[in-house]
Amino acid sequence: MHHFKYRDNVLFCEDVSVRQIADKIGTPFYLYSHATLKRHFQAFDTAFEGIDNLICYSAKANTNLAVLKLFADLGCGLDIVSGGELYRGLKSGFAANRVVYSGVGKSADEIDYALEKGILMFNVESLVELELINERAGRLNKRAPIAIRVNPDVDPKTHPYISTGLKKNKFGIDAEAAIEGYQVAGRLEHVDVVGVACHIGSQITESNPFEEALKSLITLIKALKKMDINIQYLDMGGGLGITYADEKPPPIREYAASIIEQLKDMDLKLVLEPGRVFVGNAGILVTKVLYRKFGGVKNFVIVDAGMNDLMRPTLYNAFHAIEPVVNSGKDLMVADVVGPICESSDFLAVDRSMATVDGGDLLAVMSAGAYGYVMSSNYCSRPRVAEVMVKEGRFHVVKARENFEDLVRGETVPPFLGE
Ligand code: LLP
């Protein structure tokens, strides 16, 4: 459920006309609905009421400070994958002791930063990382709370680029080796074993993979208990999918009920790391049609947003619905919606049946709140677009559109070029 709806054939975000925002600030821009973000968090929070839990929003999906602050204020924790995300999180008001830190490539500096701030736990992805965390904690005279990220070898049945819980993926430690990892961790001087973690992939639209992964974690936790290694936190990661086209992911209540049921006799605190399900359908990308041209065999709708602004169609062949901002009831046409970049992979939609549009018309690329702006780049020296948040009848530019000066910031020409 989201708050992007037509009123008299004009798309609104809550009580604000999308066309009016475009008139004021130009295009393209990402647009987020406060009520939708809040609602998604609350639906999750309510569904997990039956179990002691900490919901750690996965920052990577959308790290805008306004989005982060909204979740921090709602009492959310944070899942991070870099020092930069920790910086943003702390700046937005998340308490460090509600932050979990995953990722296969944590650097010594990033580990130090997280130790100094006192995060809830490091989700460790290899034994070498474990040893480095121990060493850094020793140096800083701190203790490092850790979970081992287990790779349960479960097929999440999603796009291969975003599946993470298979043996062939770079993530985590496989379940058998994890036991040894815990024994090693138990012997390390500056490490406290507190959790078991997993994250099997993203945009998962079936319940089975989650259930299988959880089963494997429970087996591991029981085995650890027999060895006197007591686990407090079970971190199930994120991954619950959303509807972009006609996918039918398990409803949040069902997803939650099944996890709660499996954990009912275990004395554990459940940690979750949802990203996409909170922000995906709470955001759109608004773009303007520049030209329409017929390429001999195809119609092309050329818009002012490109693959550098929204990478998902290019990278994963992802589907995003594209709707006219002003619904003029024109006939349908079939077209590729493409950007201004000099690559044939620069498309937002291919062979899409859509309302006929002309230069100057505005389009809304739907479900773009997750992994949209955060994956954008300056390719082709295109300034990053603006981000806007709407709350009821008001809107605010939460990230200014970049300008040409921003593009060259930090670049310097060496003196020897003039010699
Ligand atoms: N926890 C960990 C350790 C993760 O790696 C991820 C996502 C999440 C949580 C959040 O997963 P979510 O609930 O959002 O599925 N760029 C891709 C998605 C990459 C996901 C990476 N990890 C896309 O645009 O589809």
Boltz pocket constraint, residues with backbone or C-beta under 6 A from the ligand:
constraints:
  - pocket:
      binder: B
      contacts: [[A, 58], [A, 60], [A, 61], [A, 79], [A, 102], [A, 103], [A, 161], [A, 162], [A, 199], [A, 201], [A, 202], [A, 203], [A, 204], [A, 237], [A, 238], [A, 239], [A, 240], [A, 273], [A, 274], [A, 275], [A, 276], [A, 277], [A, 312], [A, 316], [A, 370], [A, 371]]
      max_distance: 6.0
